[in-house]
């Protein structure tokens, strides 16, 4: 039975992800050579960007250190809150005194999350929880 599973696994690898003959990237293995370009229809890995975020509670920002993982939470004036950036990494906490408007924290986030953070920061107060 183990031999049968090994043969099946080898056949699946040789067939490639779209079921065509020939292993990916191996010219002459039964199919056309493939390139290193991403095939159409496959999602790209999340591109990470640097996002400066103003945390409403400046004292909370002082608790953070580079390398920490945090959830960023957006709270509106009506008492509801939602996580807009789960488990993101703190890159930097600038050494400035917090103000009434909070304190700045620099995060490493996927590009789509950066857009959500910018939108949430414009309409809600942002808070963090350590993961």
N, C-alpha and C positions, 0 to 999 in steps of 0.2 A: 504494500500500500504506500509506503514511504517513497518507493521508486516511482510509482505512478504520480504522486504529488510533485516530485522533483521534475519529472518530465513535463507535466502540465505547466508548472511555473516557468520552466525554460521556454516552452512554446509561447506562453503569454509575453514574456520579455522579448522574444524574437519577433513577435507579431507587431510590437510597437503599440503606442497608446491609442491609435485610431483603428487598429485591427488590420492594417496593411502588412504585407509580408516584408521581412527584413527588419533587423534591429535598427533602432534609431541611431543615426550618425555612423552607420557602418556601410559604406558604399559596397556594392557587389554582393550584399547579403540577401538578395532577393527583391530589393526595392531601390528606389532612387535615393541618392545621398540626401541627407537632411542638413539644414543649416542650424546655426546656433540661435537664430531668430525665434522669438516666441510665436508659436502657431496661432492663427487667428481664432478668436473665440475663447482663448484661455485667459483668465484674469492675471494681471501682473501682481507680483508680490508688493505688499504695501511699502511705498517709498516713505522713508522717515524724514521728517523736517524738524526744525527747531521752532518752538512756539513760545514766545513770551506771554505769560498769563498773569493778570492782576488778581490776586487772592484778596477777598474782602477783609479778612482778619489778618492784619499784618503780623500779629504775635504768633499766629499759627505758622506763618511762613518761616519764622525764625527757628522752628523745630525741624525744618527740612534740611537734608544734606544731599549733595550730589550722589547719585546712585540709588536713592530711595525710590520706591514705587508708590504711586498715589492714584486714587480715584479722584477725578475732578467732578464736583457736583455743582449744578446750577440751581439756585433757589430763587423763585420769583417772589414778589411781594405778597402773594396770596397764601403762602405757606406750603406750596408744593415744591418738590425738588426732584431732580433727575440726574443720573450719572451721564455726563457727556463725554468723558474720557476715562475708561476703566484701565487700571494697571499701567499707567504711563510712567516713564522714568524721568526723574528730576536730573537735569544737567547742571544747573547752576542756580544759586540763590544769591543775587547781587547783594553786596554788603552796603546797604543803604537803610536809613531809618524808615520804618513803616510810617505811612501817613494815614489820615482819616479815610482815604480811598483804598487803603490796603497796602500790599507789598507785591513786588514783582517776583515771579518764579519762572525759570526757563525750563521747558519740558521738551523731550524728544517724543514725537507722536507721528502716526501715519498722516499723510497729507489730508485725507478726508476728515480725520479727527481735528486737525488744525482749523479747518473751516467751521466745524461744529463749535469748537471752542471760541472762535472769534464771534460767531453769531450769538452764542450764549453769553459771552462777556459783555456784549453790547446791550443785552436786554435783561440780564439777571446778575445777581451777586454770585461769585464763584467761591467755593470752599474746597478743601482737600481733606481726604482721609488717608492715612498711611495703610498700605496693603501688607 
